[in-house]
Amino acid sequence: MTFKYNHSSHSKKVASVVLAGMMALSSGGAAMAADSTQTGQGQSAAANSTAAPTGLFSDIKAGFWAEKHVYKLAYQGILLGNNGLFRPGDAVTQQEAITMAIRFMNAESQLNTSTAAALPTNMEVGNYFKPYVALALQLGLVDKTEEAATDVSNTTWGQKPATREWITKLLIRSLNKDAEAKAQNNQSTGFADNASISDSAKGYVNLAVSLDLAKGLDGNKFNPTGSVTRAQLATFFSRGESLTDTKYPNTATGYVTGLKDGQITLMVDGNAVNYAVNSSTPYFTKDSETRAAASDVKLYTKVLVVGSAGSASYVEVIDAKPQVESIEGTFARSLSGNKIGLFVGENYETYSYDENTAFIDQNGNAIKLSDITVDSIIEVQRETFSADKKTVVIRVKSGIVNKSDNGVIAEVQTSGKTIKLVNAAGATEQYTYNDNLIIRYQNRILSVSDLKAGSAVKYTVKDSVLQTIELAQGVEQSVRGTLVEIGGNQSTVTFKRDGGSLEAKLLIEKPEVIINGIQDATLNDLITDATNGDKVELTLNSDDQVTRIQVIGRQMEPLNGATVVSYNSKTKVLTVLDANKKPYVFTLDEKTKMDYNAAKPTLAGLESLLNDGRKLDLTYVGTRALSVKVVYKYEGTITSIDTTNRKISLLSGSQTVTVPYTTAPTVEMYNKSSASLSDLKIGDNVTITLGSNQDVVQKIALKSVAQFEVAGVETNGRVRVKADLLTSQFYVDQAVLTDENGQTITPAQLVTGSLINVTFEGATPKAVQVVKRTLAEVTAVDASSVTLKQFNGSTEKVAISGAVKVVKSGSTLTSLSNLTVGDRVEMTKDTDNSTRFRVLTVMSKQFWSYDGVGNQILVKRETTTDTNYRFALGSSVFVHQGDNTLSVQSLRDNDNIVLYLLNNVVFEIQKQ
């Protein structure tokens, strides 16, 4: 037999008891009593049993499949552990099962120690269990004649492991269904091993199956002699409470009528009962085995609470549907005696209210009864779980709003033409708008797209539609156009707005200039031209001044591989031939960008190189040279290395370039000193630097990408990094830096602890990309996706395409099947663009203290020689108990905690 239970991570069938899905609906409770096993020379362990005062057993971790049921019964007093342990995987003995059944029936008041002496001689049990077994015989939970045939040659009757068949009888009898079971004894169970089931048990098995308490194992077998674990039996009794009318003194079932910080109020049998709750209170719902949040408990829903002295130890939502009825009508007037009148259809009806009735508007904001206008459509909600049917909510569904107010923009939904605001009283309102809405700041007319969340406004509403919005302060605007001119003193910019005419705007003193590929761009890097200027997006501040210019398109033409014919240093005129011998004439000016083999190129330095035959790459607009690059290097992938004829070929762009060398060129690689040509291979991405005459290879730099964790950033542009626990450093002040969204950043914006992909040209960093780093718990995984629950509580299903790497226990695996639900992982993109999951190491420890200066925690040593007791904390370590976020400082000495570490740094602490 299996007693059914549900747990997403328990996918394989358990060859014992899987409990049926039934929830307790009882009220009342039982006093905590020992659930001990016989120890030593027949002595009871009752004196050493601990009553789980906090509801925690050290061997029942958060997320354990039976946690919900074990703790529910522990708080009800139906079960206890031994010395703080529950031993969930131990086989249930017959004396333990009987003890739990008596408590489940709340029959302990019938125990009589004098009758215990009359036990049959073959039914030997521990002293503590004798009254329970005697009562079980009296109540018919076990049959004296049947037990006389039990084989006790290898153990006592009480310590004999309870079999499935035996447990089935006990459970059915504890539910007072013995007669129903016996009536089915002559029927086959339908299991393949029906012949192995005792004839006297067949009816019990049949009834258990019909009650959905039991089902077969693989091969449609019942396995009547199989054992049952303590956790499985606890789960059965927890769920089996729905099949009995037994009342427990400390358990109440009722409807939620009040929710305040630290308190939940239930209506139980017509009386209001208050229970204190806190961050340690466990919450569950009927349909889930995992913990819920306090926010899952809603007003007027059916809830079970186990607790005493006005404090809730366990809360379970039995029915999540609010028990209310709604009546809709047209508001007529308020009446004396706390009543309102409204027309419901053609009938005029009155409804009472009291001090607990909530009045709310169509946006969910609290209002007064006097705020409701005649002819408004209102909804009256009344609870249905009492004869009084008290009115709990009176809500305005639609009413005409005419008002002016101050507030703050909360959200703008252009698709539905609605704007949400927080008014001066702090309440949230939402209104529609149409094309007649006027939005302005001082004398400027703005558009809906200029409204930003957080902007302070004054607004007017007529007939529930927004009419005007006036901003208290200006907002940023964006316009697009073509750059025509930057004023001589760089104080103005002239542009042609897209689809419009010429406009001029003032520039702030140092506007930000963004040009892809140019770090720390300035106004001098912009191309201005009446017809071919840069396509830009200008950002205007509240004073209509340009604060940012971002180039979004350029119309320049490239000319690569040109040969110098002549250059006149006085007129700045350069004549070149392209590869087809076609002549071009360009003019150089102070805005021409220059590039040759120098750290800080100058026009004078460039001019000295513009002799006949020099190879150049240029970009231009008309006859204006925008950039001139002396060809001193080629970039591409190696296609051949001919050491015999001393030449190297590479594919550069769409053409193959072959360059000779006279002596072996210098080869530069990141993280490898004294590299040579033999270290290069076909397909490598390299940069070849030419000699001064552009005719031979001087140096070859291998392009590579490496991933690091930032260990520190210095003001001089030097970054200290870690990789594979080794620390190194390099300068990034000349590299292009971007964040995880591709936006340009400065070295100072790199954050310690972040991951970066660094692109090297030889040993020189050329680009630094911040890598998106997601730390989360795996909640589901299949062949093409992983569902992650992040530390902020949000859940995301990530579709995975392409290569995968799972780094787990020191091994790198290549399949998502190597991830397990419950794993804590760091998800990143590796340097080859594969998706990488690094599984965090898990350790169970006892908390000792927190070192705030060193940002470390110390845990209790497991032995006197244990040196692994101090752990560094990540910059944003996630500390929690269930779904409740905690601080490190809230942890206390001896708290049981689970640490999740990456490279010996703690990123998550789970308090048990």
Secondary structure, 3 states (H helix, E strand, C coil): CECCCCCCCCCCCCCCCCCCCCCCCCCECCCCCCCCCEECCCEECHHHCCCCCCCCCCCCCCCCCCHHHHHHHHHHCCCCCECCECCCCCECEHHHHHHHHHHHCCCHHHCCCCHHHHCCCCCCCCHHHHHHHHHHHHHCCCCHHHHHCCCCCCCCCCCCECEHHHHHHHHHHHCCCHHHHHCCCCCCCCCCCHHHCCHHHHHHHHHHHHCCCCECECCCECCCCCECEHHHHHHHHHHHHHHCCCCECCEEEEEEEEEECCEEEEEECCEEEEEECCCCCCEEECCCCCCECHHHCCCCCEEEEEEECCEEEEEEEEECCCCEEEEEEEEEEEECCCEEEEEECCEEEEEECCCCCEEECCCCCECCHHHCCCCCEEEEEEECCCCCCCEEEEEEEECCCCEEEEEEEEEEECCCCEEEEEECCCCEEEEECCCCCEEEECCEEECHHHCCCCCEEEEEEECCEEEEEEECCCCCEEEEEEEEEECCCCCEEEEEECCCCEEEEEEEEEEEEEECCECCCCHHHCCCCCCCCCEEEEEECCCCCEEEEEEEECCCEEEEEEEEEEEECCCCEEEEECCCCCEEEEECCCCCEEECCCCCCCHHHHHCCCCCCCEEEEEEECCEEEEEEECCEEEEEEEEEECCCCEEEEEECCEEEEEECCCCCEEEECCEEEECHHHCCCCCEEEEEECCCCCCEEEEEEEEEEEEEEEEECCCCEEEEEECCEEEEEECCCCEEECCCCCECCHHHCCCCCEEEEEEECCEEEEEEEECCEEEEEEEECCCEEEEEECCCCEEEEECCCCEEEEECCEEECCHHHCCCCCEEEEEECCCCCEEEEECEEEEEEEEEEECCCCEEEECCCCCCCCCCEEEEEEEEEEEECCEEECHHHCCCCCEEEEEEECCEEEEEEEC
